[in-house]
Amino acid sequence: MRFRSYGHSDVGLKRKLNEDSFLADDELGLYVVADGVGGHAKGEIASAQAVEEVYGFVSGGRPTIELYRQSPTKESLFNLRRLLESAVQNACYMIFGLAELEPEHRGMSTTMSALLVTETVCVVAQVGDSRVYRQRNGVAEQLTEDHTLINYKLKHGLITPEEAAVAGGKNVITRAVGHKDYVQVDTTQCDVTAGDRFLLCSDGFHGYSDDANVEVGKMVGDLPQDEAAKKLVDFANSRGGKDNITVLFVDAY
């Protein structure tokens, strides 16, 4: 099985600066979307540097990836998940350290959704409220959990879904890469089959969708990747485009 990707990042209609970053490497099987936090504290530096750090770390772990491909055992899968988790942790440590050295960068951080794919399994690492979806047979499924205050309250029964729909502070995140020198990284895995399409996106897109699981499938369908990306960006801008918008498609074939 092979993988083909296409990504697009748009500044949106309200922001002057794009603080999103993304990376796609079909040969390595690594895909990342990061949404910088910090504004004047240089969120764009945080997202770009974090993506670069993850790429370098995973590139250095090629033997771990190849070992899983040759021998897909529970141990080699654990090591694959650990590789991606450690890559995000390393990025967190580096971004925090960079901010400590540069006072004007204090407080910069970034969300991160990372996807590492092989011929049979994908591994996802998640911090913040960017997202990863898998579309199969026209149905999209969210593979990540948002680390937001609203989602935390929902998960612990502090508010109802109806209250969450109208609550303020939807963009308040509870985890970020670089905010401290350590962050808890969620990792998960799922199977991969030919015909699967993955979508990594920043909240500049999914923040405008009431039910992205349904709407992604309806809007994207089997469109070519570049057309699908344009459609999602246009959708977000038509709803106001108040944030940067990044979408990255990965097709298995």
N, C-alpha and C positions, 0 to 999 in steps of 0.2 A: 504494500500500500504506500501511496505517496500523498504529499500534502501541498496544497497551493493556497497562498494567502494574498489578501489585499487590505490595506488599511488607509484610513483617511482621517485627518484631524482638522477641525474648523474652529476658528476663534469665536464663532457665534455672533450675535447681533448687539450685545451689550458690553462685552469686555474689550479692552484695548490690547491685551496680551494673552497669548495662549499658554497656559500652564500645564497642559496635557502633554504627555510623551508616550510613544509606543514603539515596539520593536517586533519584527517578524523575521525569523530565520527558518526557512522551510527545510534546509538540510539538517540543521540541529534539532528542529522540531520544537523550538522555543518561541513563545509569543507572550508579549507583556503590554498591558495598558496601565499607565500611572497618571493620576490627577493631582497636581501639585497643590499644596495648601500653604498659605502664608502671605499672599499678596506682596506687600512691600518687603517681606522677609524672603523673597525669591523662591516662591513655590515652583517656578519653571526650572530653576537650577536643581531643586530637590527631585523633581520627577525625572529629569534627564539623567542626572547622576545616578539615581537609584536604578533606572533601567540599564544603564551602562554597567553598574556593579553586578546586577543579576546576570547579565549576559556573560561577563567575564568569569563569574563563579561557575555557572553551568557549563560554559565552554571548557573549563578546566576539569569538569567532571565527566567528560566523554567516556572514559573507561566504565564508569558506573552505568551510563546509558547503554553502552554496548553489551555489558554483562547481562543486563535485563533482557535485551533483545535476543541474546544467544541462549539464555537460561532464565526464563520467566518464573522464578520461584517466589515464595512469600518473602524470603530474605532479600532477594534482589529488588523486589517491588518496594519493600520498606526502605531500602537504600536509595531508590529512585525518588521516593517521596521526601526522604530526608535531605537529598541533594537540593531539591527546589526550596524546601523550607529553610535550609541553611543559607541559600543564596539570598533570600529575602531578609533573613536575620542579619547577614553580613552587610547588606545595603543599608539596613536600619542603623547599624553601628557606625558605618562610614558617614552617612548623612548627618547624624547627630554630632559626630566628631568634627565634621566640616563646619557646622553651625557654631560649635564651641570656639573654633579658631577665628571665625569671622563674626564679630558682634552684630553686624548689620544683617546677618543671616539667621540670627537667633529666632527660633520658632518655626523655621521652615520644615516641612514634612510633605508626605505624599501618600495617597492611597496606592494600592497595587493589586492587580489581578494578573496572575501568571499562569500560563498553560504550557505543559511539556507533554508532547504527544509521541507515541511510538506506534508500531503497526497494530497493536492489540489493546493498548491502554493509554489513557491520558491522566495526568496528574495536575491538579489545580492547587495553587497557593493563593490565599486571600487575606488582605488587610484593607479595611475601609469599605467604601461603598461603590467602587467600580464593580462590574459584574462579568461573569462568564455564563453563556448559554450554550446548550447543545440542541441543534435542530435535527430531528430525525423523522422522516416520513411526514413532513409538513408541520410537526408539532415541536415547539420550542420548550425546553426545560431549563430553569435556572439552576446552575451548579454551585453557586456561591451564596453566602449569607451576608447581608449588609451589616456592617458594624456601625450602626447609627443609634442615637438615643431613642428614636421612635421605635426601631426594631427591638431594642432591648426592652422597652416598656411592654411592647406587644408580646414578646417571648415569655415574659415573666408575669403576664396577666394584669399589668398595672393599668392598661387602657384597652379598650375594645377596638376592633378593626374600624368601626364607624368613627370612633373618636380619633384614631390615627389618621384617617383620611382628611380630616380638617384641622389637625394639630399643626402648630408652627414648629419651626426648628427641624424640618426634615433633613437638612443638610449637616446637622451636628453629628460628627463622627466620633466614635469611641475608641478607635484604634487608628494609628497612622505610622508609616515608616519614617523614622527620623525624629519624631517628637521626643522620644527618650532613646536611650542607648539599647533598649530591648523592646520588642513587641511580640505579642503572641500571634503566631501565624496559623490560620486554619488550613489544613491540607485535606484533600479528598481525591478520589479516583473514580473513573468510570470506564466502561469498555468503549472501543472505537470500531466502527464498521464502515466499509466503503459507502459513500453517500451521505455520511454525517457532515454537518456544517456547524462550526463553532463560531460564536460571536463574543468578542470581548469589547466592552464599551464603558465609557465614563458615565457619570450620572447626568452629564449634559444631555444625553439621549434618554436613558431610562427614567429620568426624573419627570418626563412629560407623559409617561405611559401609565395608564391605570392598571393594565394587566399585560405586561410586556411578554409574558409567556404566550399569550394569544396573539397580540399585535405583531410581534416579530415574525411569527409564522405567516400571518396574513400579508404583511408588508413586503417581506423578503421573498418567500416562496422559493422558486428555482431561478431567480434572477441572477445574471452574471454578477460576480463580486463587486465590480466597480459601480454597476447600476444600483445594486442593493445598498452599498455604502452611501451613494448620493441620495437615495430615497430616505434613508434613516436620518441623515444630516438635514435634508430639506424638511422632514417631518418636525424635528426638534426646533429648527429655526421658524417654522410656521406657527409653532406654539409659543414663540417668544424669544427663543435663542438667548436666554439670559446667562448661559454658562458656556464654557468651551465644550465642544462635542467631538468625541473620538470613537470611531468604530473600526474594528479589525475582524475580518472574516478569515476563517481557516476551513478549507474543504478537504475532506479525505476522499481519495478516489483510487 
